[in-house]
Amino acid sequence: MLKRTLFFGNPYHISTRDLQLNIEDKESGEKKSVPIEDIGFIVFEHPHITFTQSVMQLLAENNTAVIFCDQKFHPSSMLFHLDTHYIQTEKFKHQINASEPLKKQLWQQTIKQKINNQGDLLKKSGKNAEALYYKAKQVKSGDSTNEEAQAARKYWSVLFDGNFTRERFGDAPNPALNYGYAILRAATARALAGSGLLSTLGIHHRNKYNSFCLADDIMEPYRPFVDEIVLNMQQIGLDCSDLGKEEKKELLSVLTVDVLIQEQRSPLMVALSKTSSSLAKCFEGEINKIQYPEFVI
């Protein structure tokens, strides 16, 4: 079942009763409720939102990804459930014991699919994608020749018509990309937790200050789906620098866009669960390939 995404940009008080999320608008007094089991993703943006402790407890038990925003209204932290799978210790053991050759093969698959998806987005946008498809074929185990970075330079110059530099704190559309990636990262971490995997232990990313190395790995082939939304935002005249509610609503929609996975159309959030489940099976030796999404073209 496709879970709901909720965005709170106004002051609300939130409580629970009978496994329902009870939402009261502090300004209008309007009340509504949503079954907690239907919620997959929540963004708390307004600084005057209040909630009872039971809200966080039940959302965590439901493996709902809860994002908190900072004073600039940018995603800054996430609620993360520590017990999400009935054989979690067994899953952790397989993940920890994964061999370096296996992790290098999985990273090769990851980067190859990322570059192919970048090429598909260029093709879908009426741009020349041949250089990207060529680069995807050159990816070796562990991406030892760094085809990812070489492909990225070509990709960004073509996608945004040659006058764009991808930077964390750069000009538009960087703010929109950053926001979209933050949402995607949280959704990926949620999916990994649901499959009993530990987001801290990556297959490629290694950073003692990063608690989400595996999420950063696995989200790579999904990034172009955020890029497509940002490209469309630019084309319809939305502000990709100073993000308002309309822009954030568009970026949150990435979780429900249709993708192709295992030759079937699926919402992106559902595809993430299939990807994380396949990764767990790779660690366990059941299969040797991660299931990643493709664009519906």
N, C-alpha and C positions, 0 to 999 in steps of 0.2 A: 504494500500500500504506500502511495506517495504521501509523505508527511507534509504538514503545513509549515510555512515560514511566516513568522510574525515580526513586525517592526514597530517599536514603540518610540515615537519621536516627540510625544507630548507627555506631560506629567500624569502618571497613572498610579493608582494603588492596586496591587495585585495580591490576591490571596487564593487559597484552595479550599474546596469542599467537595466531598464525594468524587475525588479524582478529576475534578473540573478546575480549570484555571479561571478564576473570577477576576474580571478586569473592570475597574471603575475609573472613569475619567474624572480627575480632580477638579477640572474647570467646569464641565457641563453636568457632572453627576451621572452621565450615561453609564449603564452597566451592561456587560455581556459576559458570556462564558464560553470556553473552548475545552473539549476533552483533552487531557494531558497526553493521552496515548496517540493523539492525532498530530502532535507537534514535533517536528524534527529540528527546527532552527528558530532561534529568537535573537533579535538584536535590541539591546537596551541602550538608547542614545541619550535621552533627556536626563539631566542631573537630578531632577526632583522626582524620579520614579522611586516608589517604595514598595516593599514586598515582605511577606512573612517568611520565616525561616523554612516553613514547610514547602514553599514554592520551589526553593532551590533543591531541597531534598528530593521532591517528587520528579522534578525535571531531570536531575542527575540519574535517578533510578530508571527513567525512561530513555536515557542516553540522548537527551535533547542537547544540541549544541547551543550554548548560551554565550553570546558575545556582549561584552561591556565596552562602551566607547569612552574616550577621554574628553577633556574640556574642549578639544578642537573637533569633537564629534567623529573621530577616527577610531576604528576598532583597535582596542588596546589589550584586552585580556579575555580569557575564556574559562567558563566553568567546565571542569573535566572530571568525569566519573572514574573512580579508581577500580571498580569491580563490574565489568561489563560482559563477561563471558563465563559460562558454567565450568569450563576446563581451561581457565585463563593461564594457570601455572604451566600446564602442558604446552599451550600455545607459545608462551614466553620461552620455554626451554628450546623448542624447535627454532624459534627466531634467533635466540642467542647463539645457538650452535651452528647456524648457517655458515657454510664455508665461503671463503673469499672468492673462489671461482664461481660459485653460484651467485653471489651478490654482484659480481662483475657482469655476468650474463644477464641478470635482471636489470642492471643499469643500462646495458646495451639495448635491451628491449624497450626500456622506458624512454631513452633519448631518441631512438629510432622512431617510435610512435609520436613523440613530441614534434619532431621535425616534419614527419609526414602530415600531422595535423596542421602545422603551420603552413605547409604547402597547400593543403586542402582549403584552408581559409583564403589564401591568396588566389587560388583558382576559383573559388566560390565568389570572390570579390572582383573577378574579371582581370586579375593581375597575373603576371608570368611567375609560375611556380617551379619551373624546371630545375633551377639551381638548388632549391630546397629538396626536391625529390632525389637529386643526385647526391646531396650531402647525406640524406638518410641512408642511402645504400652504402656509404663509406664508414658508418659507425661500427667500431670494433668493440671487443669485449672491454667493459669498463670505460668506454669512450676514451681510449688512451690517446687518440689524436685530437681530442677536444673539438669534434665536429659540432657539438652543441653551440659553442661560442661563435664559430665561423658561420654557422647557419643563422644565428641570431642577428649578426650584423647585416646579412643580406635581407633577412625577414623584415626587420624594423624599417629599413630604408625603403623597401617596396610597399609595405602595408600602409605607412603614413606618408607616402610620396616623397621620400628622400630628405625631409626637413625635420626629422624627429630623432632625439637621442633618449634611449630608455635609461632613466635615472630614478632612484628612489625618491628624491626630493626635487625632481625636475619640473619643467613646465607642463601644461596640458598636452596630451591627455594622461600624463603620469599619475596625477592624483586619482583619477577614475580607475586606472589599471591597478594601483596600489590597494584601493578599497575593494575592488573585485577579487583580487588575489587573497586578501585577508579573509574574505567570506569563504572563498574556495578552500583555503588552508584549514579553517575551522571545520568545514564540512568533511574534508578528507580525514582529519583527526578523529571526528565522530565515527566515520565509517571504519577506520582502522580499529578503534576501540571496540566497536560492535563485533569485529571479527576476532577479538581476543589478542590483538597485537599491541605492542608497546611503541608509541610514536617517537619515543626518545632515541631508539636504536635504528639508525638509517641504514640503507644499503649503499649509499654513496656519501651523503652529507654527514659530516662528523664535526661537532662543535660542542664543547663542554658547557657552553652558555645557552644552547638551543635545546628545548624540551620537545621539539617537534621535527626532528631530523627526518624521520620516516615519512611524515606528512609532506614535508618539503620535497622529498624524492617522488612520492607517488602522485602528487598533484601536477607534476610537470606536463604530462600529455593533455591535461585538462585546461591548462592556461589559455590556449588559443580560443576556447569557448568564451572566456572573459574578454579576450581581445576583440572577438566579433561583436559583442555587445557594445564595447566602447567605440568601435568603428561606426556602428549604427547610430550610437548616440551623437557622434560628431556630425553624421550625415543629416540627422533630423534637427540639428541646432541646439541640442542640450549642452549645458555647461560642464565640461569635463575637468574644470579646474576648481571652481567653488561649488561643491556638490550640495544640491538641495534635496528635498524629499523625493522629487520626481526622478532625479538622477540616481539616487540610492535605490529606489524601487526598481529601476531598470537593472541595476547591477545585481540586486538580490534575485532577479528572475533567472540568473544563470543556473540556479539550482533546479529549475524546472524545464530547461530547454531540452528538446529531444536530441539524443545522440544515438549512434549506431554501435551496439556492443553485442558480440556473438551473433552478428547478422540480424539483430532485432532492434527496433526502435525502443528507447527507454529514456525516461527523465534522467537528467544528469545525476541527481542525488541517489537514484536507484542504481545507476551505473557505478557510482563510487563504491557502493556496497558489494557489487559483483567484482570489482577490481580488488578490493581489500580481501574478500573471501578467496579469490584465486591466488593472491600473494601468500596467504596463510597456507594454502595447499602446496605452493612451491616450496615453502620452508619445510613442510612435512614430507616432501618427496613424492607427493601424489601426482603432480603435474610439473612441467618445466617452463611454462609460459604464463605471464601475467595477462589477464584480460583487460585490454584498454579500449577506450571509446574512439570512434571515428566520427567525422562530420556526416550528416545526412545531406548528400549532394544530389 
